Amino acid sequence: MERWRGKWALVTGASSGIGWALAEQLAAQGTNLVLTARRADRLARLADDVTTRYKVQTQIFAADLARPQAPGEIFRFTNQKGLPIELLINNAGFGAYGEFRKIEAQRLLDMVQVNVASVVHLTHLFLPPMVERRSGYILIVASTAAFQPVPYISTYAATKGFDLLFAEGLAEEVRRYGVRVCALCPGSTVSEFNEVAGQPAHLLRAQEPNEKVARVGLEALAAGKSRVISGTRNWLSVEGQRLAPRRLVTRVAARMFMPPQ
Ligand SMILES: NC(=O)c1ccc[n+]([C@@H]2O[C@H](COP(=O)([O-])OP(=O)(O)OC[C@H]3O[C@@H](n4cnc5c(N)ncnc54)[C@H](OP(=O)(O)O)[C@@H]3O)[C@@H](O)[C@H]2O)c1
């Protein structure tokens, strides 16, 4: 991670969980940060903390990625400040647990905007300068939910499936321009995710610390991998499921995730 010392990284969803940990670890290696999320107070606290501890430069930009204009605003902000973004970390995202028909349509559409459309838009904006410089890194936070359908978080799993396929495809497209793209696939991780998604506590399997997940993602990105699953147990579970018929896997997931009737 020494390679990013003195460079600028943009981290979305930096106000909490995995994004906060990614930002901290990059700062610890001397990377300057543009931090974005909706909660500006949290971003300011993180910026103060890493500036004091690691003597890096930071900028914060509060934005709601459910607004289609937000990626363009973030891009203009970095351009106006003259900050060349060497690392784009597409981390912001959220889920919504329950029967699809009972979840408010706007919440699902916002999820698609944040988890999918804003990832495509930010990547489309920040990639060309990287290609021009023949140097750049893009991390896209997907999930182990990306590898199979997951009833009762169907929309969320589908957004993460998109993120995974997008990252892997793009990684091959841009490798020849010196740009690396990697999908980080965490399993259950300590963060505010479950609270925001409204997932009941009994669905919480062994959670990984967000610091560990962040380290796995940054190391895989630096190593030029196009995807990484955090944790051996998560890796075994994903790879094991490939051997079983998809319909069976989906039915088992439905039984696990079904809300009490
Ligand atoms: N935790 C898990 O078990 C797990 C597992 C697999 C994948 N993931 C993925 O990991 C990523 C990070 O999630 P986390 O676990 O760290 O959860 P988290 O603690 O809830 O953090 C989510 C981050 O996304 C930001 N965000 C959410 N909606 C946003 C919006 N409309 N506009 C801008 N920013 C928004 C939040 O910031 P504000 O609320 O301040 O806007 C927050 O910083 C997500 O993509 C998630 O899908 C998590």
The ligand as an ORCA input file, in Angstrom:
! r2SCAN-3c Opt
* xyz 0 1
  N     -21.517     -5.023      6.545
  C     -21.744     -6.082      5.814
  O     -22.123     -7.154      6.336
  C     -21.479     -6.043      4.331
  C     -21.332     -7.245      3.647
  C     -21.087     -7.219      2.272
  C     -20.972     -6.014      1.610
  N     -21.135     -4.841      2.299
  C     -21.026     -3.591      1.533
  O     -20.049     -2.785      2.133
  C     -20.268     -1.417      1.788
  C     -20.120     -0.554      3.029
  O     -21.143     -0.883      3.944
  P     -20.890     -1.042      5.511
  O     -21.015     -2.465      5.845
  O     -19.670     -0.312      5.916
  O     -22.228     -0.336      6.052
  P     -22.451      1.052      6.809
  O     -21.698      1.073      8.077
  O     -23.933      1.214      6.869
  O     -21.826      2.131      5.811
  C     -22.464      2.485      4.611
  C     -21.836      3.749      4.071
  O     -22.515      4.106      2.852
  C     -22.945      5.450      2.940
  N     -24.204      5.661      2.228
  C     -25.357      4.970      2.372
  N     -26.322      5.533      1.631
  C     -25.767      6.612      1.030
  C     -26.265      7.628      0.169
  N     -27.563      7.677     -0.203
  N     -25.413      8.579     -0.273
  C     -24.125      8.570      0.116
  N     -23.585      7.650      0.944
  C     -24.409      6.688      1.391
  C     -23.140      5.714      4.437
  O     -22.957      7.100      4.722
  P     -24.108      8.123      5.177
  O     -25.172      7.341      5.875
  O     -23.388      9.092      6.046
  O     -24.566      8.722      3.885
  C     -22.004      4.912      5.037
  O     -20.827      5.674      5.068
  C     -21.663     -1.365      1.164
  O     -21.545     -1.263     -0.235
  C     -22.271     -2.714      1.532
  O     -23.211     -3.155      0.587
  C     -21.379     -4.829      3.649
*
